[in-house]
Amino acid sequence: MRVELQGKDYANVSFANKCRVAIKSEEADCSYNVRWCRRRKASDNYDEIGRMDVAQGRWGSHNFEDIEQWKVEFWIDDKMVGVFDNHLANKTVILVAKTKESKIGKQPDFQEITKYCTDKVNEFNCDLRVYFKGSCAIDFSEFNFKPLRLNDVITDMHFGLEKEF
């Protein structure tokens, strides 16, 4: 996703297994202070969890371990010049459920996946698509999330996560 900053400057922001930010500017010495904020479990408030100076042509990132709502702020001195609020309501979220290392050779725990996905859809009202080995053989009609299929058309993925179950 593109965030307009000062002048012709902009940032590219993505949420594919971590929150990544890249700054694009015509100024060689341009730098922004990026502030990472997230909202957890039924809270209306975002908590700042980190800051990083990111210069033109560089990128920065912050890890995440769960499906969460994030906000990324862009500051110069004491002035916020841009913000990206990744509201997940009605947006596509992709979860790739992997088997824990201790259970290699077995299927991921479907009950654990079901509980996690149901809770996240209820919390964020997102369009959650899940993939795991063997998911093609399961009927998802009773769930509030869907399987990720090979031919699904995903125009905008607002959040993607690989998680062990």
Secondary structure by P-SEA (a helix, b strand, c coil): ccccccccbbbbbbcccbbbbbbbccccccccbbbbbbbcccccbbbbcbbbbbccccccccccccbbbbbbbbbcccccccccccccccbbbbbbcccccccccccccaaaaaaaaaaaaaacccbbbbbcccccccccccccccccccccccccccccccccc
